[in-house]
Amino acid sequence: AQSVTQLGSHVSVSEGALVLLRCNYSSSVPPYLFWYVQYPNQGLQLLLKYTSAATLVKGINGFEAEFKKSETSFHLTKPSAHMSDAAEYFCAVSSGTYKYIFGTGTRLKVLA
Amino acid sequence: DAGVIQSPRHEVTEMGQEVTLRCKPISGHDYLFWYRQTMMRGLELLIYFNNNVPIDDSGMPEDRFSAKMPNASFSTLKIQPSEPRDSAVYFCASSLGGFSYGYTFGSGTRLTVV
């Protein structure tokens, strides 16, 4: 069985500060991992994905995530937060099926 | 490409009425997914299709829900009769195929059943 846990339903950072959104997964086979972003009243947009190639994955808008098998983690980071980063972020896992399991989401607030 | 197109964006209906949500996937994408998003349950996969054929509908909550994909460019999700607990945002997503590809989501339909 596969599952995803996102630690922290709400995260606040100051503009220019480091963004760290946490995601831990459970999978019985090597997983595919994804981060999506959802802006208000919009659908989810793919930020980045891990597909067993490089463990450090770079995505759009300056975000990146590192796959750590030993920690079963796939945390999302951005060196410097921008006001436009305020949104909800979802981590998702696939254990080699089309049924992605999504986390409960982390709402990021960026303070001026 | 216009992306995944869903209609309507908002739907308000009375309990007991039939509701039909529509989705046009990205051309060439052979997988189509219907998700429901609520505050309480998050994102739930309802059903998905491959080449217009339903593959897994285990997430469909009740017989009141049905989904069809008559051709590669159109899918519907129908709720009959609707109930207040069906109020949610319903997303359609499509994928080119391959587990690693990821989904492209539509903007969703916000359904309110009163």
HADDOCK unambig.tbl for C-alpha pairs under 7 A between the chains (distance, minus, plus):
assign (segid A and resid 32 and name CA) (segid B and resid 100 and name CA) 6.17 0.50 0.50
assign (segid A and resid 42 and name CA) (segid B and resid 107 and name CA) 4.75 0.50 0.50
assign (segid A and resid 42 and name CA) (segid B and resid 108 and name CA) 6.93 0.50 0.50
assign (segid A and resid 43 and name CA) (segid B and resid 105 and name CA) 5.51 0.50 0.50
assign (segid A and resid 43 and name CA) (segid B and resid 106 and name CA) 5.40 0.50 0.50
assign (segid A and resid 43 and name CA) (segid B and resid 107 and name CA) 4.15 0.50 0.50
assign (segid A and resid 43 and name CA) (segid B and resid 108 and name CA) 6.00 0.50 0.50
assign (segid A and resid 44 and name CA) (segid B and resid 105 and name CA) 5.67 0.50 0.50
assign (segid A and resid 45 and name CA) (segid B and resid 104 and name CA) 6.86 0.50 0.50
assign (segid A and resid 45 and name CA) (segid B and resid 105 and name CA) 6.79 0.50 0.50
assign (segid A and resid 51 and name CA) (segid B and resid 100 and name CA) 5.92 0.50 0.50
assign (segid A and resid 96 and name CA) (segid B and resid 99 and name CA) 5.78 0.50 0.50
assign (segid A and resid 97 and name CA) (segid B and resid 99 and name CA) 5.87 0.50 0.50
assign (segid A and resid 98 and name CA) (segid B and resid 99 and name CA) 5.70 0.50 0.50
assign (segid A and resid 102 and name CA) (segid B and resid 43 and name CA) 6.42 0.50 0.50
assign (segid A and resid 104 and name CA) (segid B and resid 42 and name CA) 5.57 0.50 0.50
